């Protein structure tokens, strides 16, 4: 029998401690990258829904110009459901709501209520009304 010597061809593969250390380093790097990525995703969804709310305000103004009053619900504006702005369908981050408190149709408030993971966003419910006033839980959300 021959005795194996510690030469160049003897070391093959990784030892368990080396593999654990490499996995630990990869996990630390991934955890450092996930927080900014999550923040960017929340921000991108918020920007998309604010654009949708502004688009709906334009639809409301057009509706008022034609009918003499604001629409009482989203279907009057041609929106079949509150998740019409989802892309892809089923991946909605917000639910759109239209509140028209006055019976005469002179006012309204559009809301974007966060769903699922978007609930972690510091801005909460985003609002815009018939006077163009915008609201959210934090000052810099619009």
FIVOKOL-853405 format. One record per atom (N, C-alpha, C): z negated, y negated, x; residue in one letter; atom name. Coordinates in nm, 4 decimals. Each point is the difference from the previous one (the first is absolute). Layout:
         Z         Y         X  segu  tifi
         Z         Y         X     A    CA
...
REM end
This chain:
         Z         Y         X  segu  tifi
    0.0000    0.1174    0.0812     X     N
    0.0000   -0.1174   -0.0812     X    CA
    0.0000   -0.1250    0.0864     X     C
    0.0655   -0.0980   -0.0497     X     N
    0.0056   -0.1238    0.0765     X    CA
   -0.0996   -0.1003   -0.0573     X     C
   -0.0534   -0.0799    0.0849     X     N
   -0.0942   -0.1041   -0.0405     X    CA
    0.0790   -0.1285   -0.0205     X     C
   -0.0248   -0.0644   -0.1137     X     N
    0.0699   -0.1260   -0.0303     X    CA
   -0.0617   -0.1139    0.0777     X     C
    0.0804   -0.0762    0.0596     X     N
   -0.0501   -0.1152    0.0753     X    CA
    0.0288   -0.1269   -0.0775     X     C
   -0.0777   -0.1001    0.0263     X     N
    0.0161   -0.1294   -0.0657     X    CA
    0.1106   -0.0767    0.0691     X     C
    0.1205    0.0271   -0.0405     X     N
    0.1150   -0.0686    0.0572     X    CA
    0.0659   -0.0879   -0.1039     X     C
    0.1199   -0.0426    0.0316     X     N
    0.0727   -0.0882   -0.0902     X    CA
    0.0387    0.0692   -0.1303     X     C
    0.0283    0.1253    0.0027     X     N
    0.0449    0.0692   -0.1197     X    CA
   -0.1142    0.0561   -0.0826     X     C
   -0.1222   -0.0117    0.0440     X     N
   -0.1114    0.0622   -0.0701     X    CA
   -0.0439   -0.0797   -0.1237     X     C
    0.0060   -0.1331    0.0021     X     N
   -0.0486   -0.0819   -0.1112     X    CA
    0.1107   -0.0174   -0.1035     X     C
   -0.0220    0.0540   -0.1193     X     N
    0.0973   -0.0142   -0.1089     X    CA
   -0.0753   -0.0368   -0.1260     X     C
    0.0498   -0.0997   -0.0739     X     N
   -0.0627   -0.0396   -0.1242     X    CA
   -0.1205   -0.0894    0.0210     X     C
   -0.0666   -0.0308   -0.1095     X     N
   -0.1156   -0.0886    0.0039     X    CA
   -0.1257    0.0802   -0.0244     X     C
   -0.1063   -0.0467    0.0572     X     N
   -0.1288    0.0630   -0.0292     X    CA
   -0.0533   -0.0590   -0.1300     X     C
   -0.0975    0.0634   -0.0591     X     N
   -0.0573   -0.0477   -0.1257     X    CA
   -0.0610   -0.1398    0.0145     X     C
   -0.0758   -0.0300    0.1030     X     N
   -0.0528   -0.1372    0.0130     X    CA
    0.1107   -0.1053    0.0133     X     C
    0.1075    0.0316    0.0709     X     N
    0.1108   -0.0951    0.0117     X    CA
    0.0668   -0.0232   -0.1353     X     C
    0.0168    0.1048   -0.0758     X     N
    0.0605   -0.0116   -0.1319     X    CA
   -0.0886   -0.0812   -0.0944     X     C
   -0.1305    0.0224    0.0025     X     N
   -0.0928   -0.0760   -0.0833     X    CA
   -0.0009   -0.1479    0.0383     X     C
    0.0036   -0.0279    0.1291     X     N
    0.0018   -0.1382    0.0468     X    CA
    0.1285   -0.0704   -0.0425     X     C
    0.1133    0.0666    0.0114     X     N
    0.1270   -0.0592   -0.0413     X    CA
    0.0008   -0.0261   -0.1505     X     C
   -0.0547    0.0923   -0.0772     X     N
   -0.0085   -0.0182   -0.1448     X    CA
   -0.0911   -0.1165   -0.0347     X     C
   -0.1113   -0.0127    0.0709     X     N
   -0.0926   -0.1104   -0.0234     X    CA
    0.0656   -0.1349    0.0300     X     C
    0.0720   -0.0092    0.1095     X     N
    0.0688   -0.1244    0.0355     X    CA
    0.1057   -0.0351   -0.1050     X     C
    0.0752    0.1002   -0.0453     X     N
    0.1016   -0.0243   -0.1028     X    CA
   -0.0650   -0.0460   -0.1299     X     C
   -0.1136    0.0571   -0.0374     X     N
   -0.0694   -0.0398   -0.1226     X    CA
   -0.0520   -0.1429    0.0095     X     C
   -0.0514   -0.0388    0.1145     X     N
   -0.0495   -0.1371    0.0194     X    CA
    0.1150   -0.0998   -0.0096     X     C
    0.1112    0.0308    0.0610     X     N
    0.1166   -0.0894   -0.0053     X    CA
    0.0512   -0.0112   -0.1442     X     C
    0.0050    0.1116   -0.0718     X     N
    0.0470   -0.0014   -0.1388     X    CA
   -0.0934   -0.0805   -0.0893     X     C
   -0.1305    0.0136    0.0201     X     N
   -0.0940   -0.0748   -0.0840     X    CA
    0.0098   -0.1503    0.0260     X     C
    0.0289   -0.0381    0.1224     X     N
    0.0175   -0.1421    0.0309     X    CA
    0.1283   -0.0554   -0.0625     X     C
    0.1007    0.0837   -0.0173     X     N
    0.1275   -0.0455   -0.0558     X    CA
   -0.0005    0.0004   -0.1523     X     C
   -0.0830    0.0821   -0.0629     X     N
    0.0040    0.0132   -0.1456     X    CA
   -0.0542   -0.1224   -0.0736     X     C
   -0.1016   -0.0640    0.0504     X     N
   -0.0582   -0.1159   -0.0688     X    CA
    0.1019   -0.1144   -0.0145     X     C
    0.0685   -0.0413    0.1064     X     N
    0.1013   -0.1052   -0.0171     X    CA
    0.1169    0.0445   -0.0879     X     C
    0.0357    0.1271    0.0068     X     N
    0.1076    0.0509   -0.0829     X    CA
   -0.0391   -0.0054   -0.1471     X     C
   -0.1218    0.0371   -0.0312     X     N
   -0.0500   -0.0047   -0.1386     X    CA
   -0.0021   -0.1450   -0.0497     X     C
   -0.0458   -0.0908    0.0840     X     N
   -0.0031   -0.1418   -0.0369     X    CA
    0.1417   -0.0520   -0.0279     X     C
    0.0942    0.0374    0.0831     X     N
    0.1387   -0.0440   -0.0188     X    CA
    0.0587    0.0564   -0.1288     X     C
   -0.0336    0.1228   -0.0337     X     N
    0.0493    0.0608   -0.1225     X    CA
   -0.0568   -0.0700   -0.1233     X     C
   -0.1295   -0.0301    0.0007     X     N
   -0.0613   -0.0730   -0.1108     X    CA
    0.0650   -0.1370   -0.0158     X     C
    0.0225   -0.0675    0.1113     X     N
    0.0614   -0.1328   -0.0026     X    CA
    0.1435    0.0063   -0.0540     X     C
    0.0776    0.0982    0.0430     X     N
    0.1385    0.0126   -0.0456     X    CA
    0.0069    0.0244   -0.1504     X     C
   -0.0891    0.0846   -0.0505     X     N
   -0.0025    0.0243   -0.1445     X    CA
   -0.0406   -0.1255   -0.0764     X     C
   -0.0956   -0.0746    0.0553     X     N
   -0.0451   -0.1235   -0.0656     X    CA
    0.1132   -0.1027   -0.0030     X     C
    0.0738   -0.0131    0.1072     X     N
    0.1131   -0.0935    0.0048     X    CA
    0.1048    0.0401   -0.1033     X     C
    0.0268    0.1292   -0.0119     X     N
    0.0993    0.0476   -0.0971     X    CA
   -0.0421   -0.0327   -0.1434     X     C
   -0.1283    0.0193   -0.0301     X     N
   -0.0429   -0.0254   -0.1385     X    CA
   -0.0097   -0.1497   -0.0292     X     C
   -0.0305   -0.0824    0.0985     X     N
    0.0006   -0.1441   -0.0250     X    CA
    0.1426   -0.0474   -0.0289     X     C
    0.0976    0.0569    0.0687     X     N
    0.1396   -0.0337   -0.0293     X    CA
    0.0367    0.0435   -0.1416     X     C
   -0.0500    0.1150   -0.0411     X     N
    0.0259    0.0482   -0.1359     X    CA
   -0.0644   -0.0919   -0.1029     X     C
   -0.1229   -0.0439    0.0260     X     N
   -0.0660   -0.0925   -0.0929     X    CA
    0.0775   -0.1308   -0.0123     X     C
    0.0487   -0.0513    0.1107     X     N
    0.0788   -0.1234   -0.0044     X    CA
    0.1320    0.0206   -0.0740     X     C
    0.0589    0.1184    0.0171     X     N
    0.1213    0.0323   -0.0742     X    CA
   -0.0294    0.0034   -0.1505     X     C
   -0.1141    0.0567   -0.0363     X     N
   -0.0377    0.0045   -0.1421     X    CA
   -0.0258   -0.1400   -0.0561     X     C
   -0.0528   -0.0907    0.0811     X     N
   -0.0185   -0.1373   -0.0490     X    CA
    0.1352   -0.0645   -0.0306     X     C
    0.1005    0.0301    0.0818     X     N
    0.1347   -0.0511   -0.0280     X    CA
    0.0553    0.0597   -0.1297     X     C
   -0.0261    0.1289   -0.0210     X     N
    0.0419    0.0636   -0.1258     X    CA
   -0.0698   -0.0664   -0.1188     X     C
   -0.1266   -0.0332    0.0173     X     N
   -0.0742   -0.0662   -0.1081     X    CA
    0.0600   -0.1377   -0.0310     X     C
    0.0324   -0.0741    0.1017     X     N
    0.0586   -0.1329   -0.0224     X    CA
    0.1356    0.0106   -0.0684     X     C
    0.0790    0.0980    0.0391     X     N
    0.1286    0.0215   -0.0651     X    CA
   -0.0210    0.0391   -0.1465     X     C
   -0.0991    0.0864   -0.0247     X     N
   -0.0301    0.0422   -0.1370     X    CA
   -0.0422   -0.1207   -0.0846     X     C
   -0.0804   -0.0863    0.0584     X     N
   -0.0449   -0.1183   -0.0745     X    CA
    0.1161   -0.0958   -0.0288     X     C
    0.0905   -0.0129    0.0952     X     N
    0.1150   -0.0879   -0.0203     X    CA
    0.0892    0.0504   -0.1136     X     C
    0.0101    0.1311   -0.0144     X     N
    0.0860    0.0575   -0.1032     X    CA
   -0.0711    0.0092   -0.1349     X     C
   -0.1265    0.0451    0.0021     X     N
   -0.0723    0.0302   -0.1241     X    CA
   -0.1036   -0.1051   -0.0408     X     C
   -0.0268   -0.0963    0.0861     X     N
   -0.0971   -0.1041   -0.0333     X    CA
   -0.1452    0.0405    0.0190     X     C
   -0.0247    0.1164    0.0561     X     N
   -0.1366    0.0476    0.0257     X    CA
    0.0050    0.1017    0.1140     X     C
   -0.1157    0.0222    0.0600     X     N
   -0.0089    0.1023    0.1033     X    CA
   -0.0063    0.1381   -0.0639     X     C
    0.0424    0.1006    0.0732     X     N
   -0.0050    0.1384   -0.0491     X    CA
   -0.1451    0.0466   -0.0082     X     C
   -0.0278    0.0837   -0.0995     X     N
   -0.1360    0.0509   -0.0199     X    CA
   -0.0253    0.1299    0.0757     X     C
    0.1058    0.0713    0.0376     X     N
   -0.0177    0.1211    0.0807     X    CA
    0.1201    0.0195    0.0925     X     C
   -0.0145    0.0916    0.0930     X     N
    0.1023    0.0195    0.1023     X    CA
    0.1316    0.0509   -0.0562     X     C
   -0.0049    0.0744   -0.1096     X     N
    0.1240    0.0542   -0.0562     X    CA
    0.0919   -0.1106   -0.0511     X     C
   -0.0559   -0.1115   -0.0437     X     N
    0.0831   -0.1136   -0.0431     X    CA
    0.0769   -0.0605    0.1167     X     C
   -0.0505    0.0220    0.1203     X     N
    0.0661   -0.0525    0.1200     X    CA
    0.0970    0.1006    0.0605     X     C
    0.0128    0.1158   -0.0651     X     N
    0.0904    0.1026    0.0513     X    CA
   -0.0649    0.0978    0.0952     X     C
   -0.1301   -0.0035    0.0112     X     N
   -0.0724    0.0947    0.0851     X    CA
   -0.0479    0.1136   -0.0886     X     C
    0.0509    0.1196    0.0242     X     N
   -0.0316    0.1123   -0.0874     X    CA
   -0.1416    0.0510    0.0192     X     C
   -0.0540   -0.0156    0.1197     X     N
   -0.1392    0.0391    0.0208     X    CA
   -0.0616   -0.0854    0.1092     X     C
   -0.1302    0.0132    0.0140     X     N
   -0.0738   -0.0833    0.0944     X    CA
    0.0213    0.0438    0.1440     X     C
    0.0663    0.1124    0.0197     X     N
    0.0235    0.0491    0.1348     X    CA
    0.1467   -0.0115    0.0401     X     C
    0.0702   -0.0915   -0.0624     X     N
    0.1432   -0.0130    0.0244     X    CA
    0.0315   -0.0426    0.1429     X     C
   -0.0947   -0.0570    0.0694     X     N
    0.0252   -0.0484    0.1361     X    CA
   -0.0293    0.1039    0.1063     X     C
   -0.0286    0.1225   -0.0402     X     N
   -0.0347    0.1046    0.0961     X    CA
    0.1230    0.0512    0.0727     X     C
   -0.0133    0.0142    0.1295     X     N
    0.1067    0.0593    0.0790     X    CA
   -0.0637    0.0828    0.1103     X     C
    0.0188    0.1269    0.0026     X     N
    0.0683    0.0835   -0.0985     X    CA
   -0.0849    0.0168   -0.1249     X     C
    0.0604    0.0419   -0.1118     X     N
   -0.0767    0.0189   -0.1229     X    CA
   -0.1165    0.0958    0.0221     X     C
   -0.1136   -0.0333   -0.0576     X     N
   -0.1180    0.0832    0.0171     X    CA
   -0.0868   -0.0438    0.1162     X     C
    0.0462   -0.0951    0.0796     X     N
   -0.0761   -0.0470    0.1150     X    CA
   -0.0527   -0.1407   -0.0258     X     C
   -0.0464   -0.0235   -0.1189     X     N
   -0.0436   -0.1341   -0.0384     X    CA
   -0.1319   -0.0377    0.0658     X     C
   -0.0058   -0.1203    0.0485     X     N
   -0.1230   -0.0518    0.0589     X    CA
   -0.0710   -0.0945   -0.0964     X     C
    0.0725   -0.0526   -0.0979     X     N
   -0.0561   -0.0950   -0.0966     X    CA
    0.0496    0.0334   -0.1407     X     C
   -0.0805   -0.0372   -0.0966     X     N
    0.0431    0.0041   -0.1397     X    CA
    0.0166   -0.1438   -0.0462     X     C
    0.1145   -0.0300   -0.0581     X     N
    0.0278   -0.1352   -0.0473     X    CA
   -0.0469   -0.0143   -0.1443     X     C
   -0.0663   -0.1105   -0.0286     X     N
   -0.0487   -0.0279   -0.1352     X    CA
    0.0363   -0.1422   -0.0380     X     C
    0.0278   -0.0179   -0.1280     X     N
    0.0304   -0.1322   -0.0539     X    CA
   -0.0978   -0.0287   -0.1126     X     C
   -0.0770   -0.1076    0.0158     X     N
   -0.0936   -0.0434   -0.1033     X    CA
    0.0514   -0.1308   -0.0585     X     C
    0.0190   -0.0003   -0.1303     X     N
    0.0429   -0.1207   -0.0701     X    CA
   -0.1055   -0.0324   -0.1055     X     C
   -0.1056   -0.0729    0.0382     X     N
   -0.1116   -0.0218   -0.0923     X    CA
    0.0318   -0.0872   -0.1198     X     C
    0.0911   -0.0936    0.0157     X     N
    0.0310   -0.0910   -0.1109     X    CA
    0.0998    0.0614   -0.0970     X     C
   -0.0239   -0.0144   -0.1301     X     N
    0.0910    0.0542   -0.1008     X    CA
    0.1306   -0.0790   -0.0062     X     C
   -0.0010   -0.1236    0.0472     X     N
    0.1195   -0.0846   -0.0071     X    CA
    0.0973    0.0242    0.1153     X     C
   -0.0378    0.0813    0.0989     X     N
    0.0889    0.0304    0.1116     X    CA
    0.0120   -0.1102    0.1016     X     C
   -0.1002   -0.0874    0.0073     X     N
    0.0048   -0.1114    0.0946     X    CA
   -0.0632    0.0306    0.1354     X     C
   -0.0627    0.1153    0.0142     X     N
   -0.0619    0.0328    0.1285     X    CA
    0.0038    0.1504    0.0241     X     C
   -0.0216    0.0356    0.1262     X     N
   -0.0050    0.1406    0.0388     X    CA
   -0.0667    0.0107    0.1366     X     C
   -0.0390    0.1210    0.0347     X     N
   -0.0481    0.0310    0.1344     X    CA
    0.0546    0.1361    0.0392     X     C
    0.0654    0.0041    0.1142     X     N
    0.0484    0.1254    0.0569     X    CA
   -0.1017    0.0492    0.1010     X     C
   -0.0261    0.1300   -0.0008     X     N
   -0.0955    0.0596    0.0933     X    CA
    0.0624    0.1209    0.0684     X     C
   -0.0362    0.0186    0.1252     X     N
    0.0341    0.1203    0.0750     X    CA
   -0.1320    0.0656    0.0376     X     C
   -0.0309    0.1101   -0.0665     X     N
   -0.1272    0.0700    0.0203     X    CA
    0.0225    0.1113    0.1014     X     C
   -0.0770    0.0020    0.1099     X     N
    0.0213    0.1022    0.1027     X    CA
   -0.0330    0.1404   -0.0514     X     C
    0.0797    0.0967    0.0438     X     N
   -0.0189    0.1407   -0.0324     X    CA
   -0.0291    0.0798    0.1259     X     C
   -0.0611    0.1134   -0.0157     X     N
   -0.0260    0.0979    0.1066     X    CA
   -0.0401   -0.0661    0.1325     X     C
    0.0741    0.0292    0.1055     X     N
   -0.0342   -0.0478    0.1335     X    CA
    0.0047   -0.1504    0.0159     X     C
    0.0749   -0.0677   -0.0838     X     N
    0.0084   -0.1461    0.0090     X    CA
   -0.1311   -0.0644   -0.0431     X     C
   -0.0876    0.0762   -0.0642     X     N
   -0.1300   -0.0521   -0.0396     X    CA
   -0.0858   -0.0412    0.1183     X     C
    0.0347    0.0473    0.1198     X     N
   -0.0721   -0.0387    0.1217     X    CA
    0.0388   -0.1399    0.0475     X     C
    0.1045   -0.0564   -0.0574     X     N
    0.0457   -0.1322    0.0405     X    CA
   -0.1024   -0.1053   -0.0413     X     C
   -0.0267   -0.0943    0.0880     X     N
   -0.1016   -0.1025   -0.0234     X    CA
    0.0407   -0.1005   -0.1074     X     C
    0.1256   -0.0014   -0.0385     X     N
    0.0488   -0.1002   -0.0948     X    CA
   -0.0284    0.0347   -0.1453     X     C
   -0.0178    0.1264   -0.0314     X     N
   -0.0295    0.0400   -0.1371     X    CA
    0.1150   -0.0295   -0.0942     X     C
   -0.0333   -0.0431   -0.1216     X     N
    0.1010   -0.0299   -0.1025     X    CA
    0.0683   -0.1324    0.0343     X     C
    0.1327    0.0022    0.0025     X     N
    0.0792   -0.1209    0.0244     X    CA
    0.0431   -0.0569   -0.1347     X     C
   -0.0083   -0.1329   -0.0136     X     N
    0.0291   -0.0656   -0.1282     X    CA
    0.0913   -0.1206    0.0201     X     C
    0.0795   -0.0252   -0.1025     X     N
    0.0768   -0.1238   -0.0084     X    CA
    0.0132   -0.0329   -0.1494     X     C
   -0.0115   -0.1285   -0.0336     X     N
    0.0063   -0.0370   -0.1420     X    CA
    0.1185   -0.0916   -0.0282     X     C
    0.0070   -0.0485   -0.1228     X     N
    0.1128   -0.0812   -0.0457     X    CA
    0.0096   -0.1353    0.0700     X     C
   -0.1077   -0.0440    0.0623     X     N
    0.0021   -0.1256    0.0744     X    CA
    0.0295    0.0206    0.1485     X     C
    0.0211    0.1242    0.0387     X     N
    0.0279    0.0314    0.1397     X    CA
   -0.1241    0.0170    0.0847     X     C
   -0.1172   -0.0017   -0.0616     X     N
   -0.1242    0.0197    0.0755     X    CA
   -0.0104    0.1458    0.0428     X     C
   -0.0284    0.0170    0.1266     X     N
   -0.0105    0.1342    0.0564     X    CA
   -0.1454    0.0295    0.0324     X     C
   -0.0393    0.1262   -0.0177     X     N
   -0.1365    0.0370    0.0288     X    CA
   -0.0113    0.1391    0.0592     X     C
   -0.1068    0.0180    0.0762     X     N
   -0.0335    0.1292    0.0595     X    CA
   -0.1440   -0.0073    0.0489     X     C
   -0.0519    0.1130    0.0441     X     N
   -0.1391    0.0049    0.0462     X    CA
   -0.0190   -0.0758    0.1321     X     C
    0.1032   -0.0050    0.0821     X     N
   -0.0067   -0.0711    0.1281     X    CA
    0.0973   -0.1182   -0.0042     X     C
   -0.0253   -0.0986    0.0819     X     N
    0.0773   -0.1244   -0.0053     X    CA
    0.1429    0.0140    0.0539     X     C
    0.0236    0.0868    0.0966     X     N
    0.1301    0.0040    0.0659     X    CA
    0.0863    0.1194   -0.0433     X     C
   -0.0126    0.0411   -0.1238     X     N
    0.0738    0.1174   -0.0476     X    CA
    0.1398   -0.0325   -0.0494     X     C
    0.0270   -0.1236   -0.0314     X     N
    0.1310   -0.0401   -0.0456     X    CA
    0.0696   -0.0594    0.1158     X     C
REM end
